[in-house]
């Protein structure tokens, strides 16, 4: 996980995992997620993909 072709594929996988995790957590359970951002291209000369923002928006 983390080597997907697009950031939307990555976010889709995260959401799939979160849905599974939600079933296992207690009602008062806590889950922390730390996501860093990444560049759109491999060489860092493009803009950031805003992965944390897009993940938050999608959830």
C-alpha positions as CSV (number, residue, x, y, z in Angstrom):
1,X,0.0,0.0,0.0
2,X,1.3,3.4,-0.9
3,X,2.6,2.6,-4.4
4,X,-0.7,3.0,-6.3
5,X,-0.7,4.7,-9.7
6,X,-2.9,7.5,-8.5
7,X,-3.6,9.1,-5.2
8,X,-7.4,8.4,-5.6
9,X,-6.5,4.6,-5.7
10,X,-4.6,5.1,-2.5
11,X,-7.5,6.9,-0.9
12,X,-9.9,4.3,-2.0
13,X,-7.8,1.6,-0.4
14,X,-7.6,3.6,2.8
15,X,-11.4,4.0,2.9
16,X,-11.8,0.2,2.4
17,X,-9.5,-0.4,5.3
18,X,-11.2,2.2,7.5
19,X,-14.6,0.5,6.9
20,X,-13.1,-2.8,8.0
21,X,-11.5,-1.2,11.0
22,X,-14.7,0.5,12.1
23,X,-16.3,-2.9,12.5
24,X,-13.5,-4.0,14.9
25,X,-13.2,-0.9,17.0
26,X,-15.2,-0.6,20.3
27,X,-17.7,2.2,20.4
28,X,-15.3,4.3,22.4
29,X,-12.3,3.2,20.4
30,X,-9.8,5.6,18.9
31,X,-7.9,5.4,15.6
32,X,-5.1,7.8,14.6
33,X,-4.0,8.3,11.0
34,X,-0.8,10.1,10.0
35,X,-0.6,10.8,6.3
36,X,2.1,12.7,4.5
37,X,1.7,14.3,1.2
38,X,3.4,13.3,-2.1
39,X,4.3,14.9,-5.3
40,X,2.3,14.1,-8.4
41,X,5.4,13.1,-10.4
42,X,8.2,10.9,-9.3
43,X,10.9,13.6,-9.3
44,X,9.3,16.2,-7.0
45,X,9.1,18.9,-9.7
46,X,5.3,18.9,-9.8
47,X,2.8,20.3,-7.3
48,X,1.8,18.3,-4.3
49,X,-1.2,15.9,-4.6
50,X,-2.9,17.1,-1.4
51,X,-3.4,13.5,-0.3
52,X,-4.3,14.4,3.3
53,X,-6.8,16.9,2.3
54,X,-8.4,14.6,-0.3
55,X,-8.6,11.8,2.2
56,X,-10.3,14.0,4.7
57,X,-12.7,15.4,2.1
58,X,-13.6,11.9,0.9
59,X,-14.3,10.5,4.3
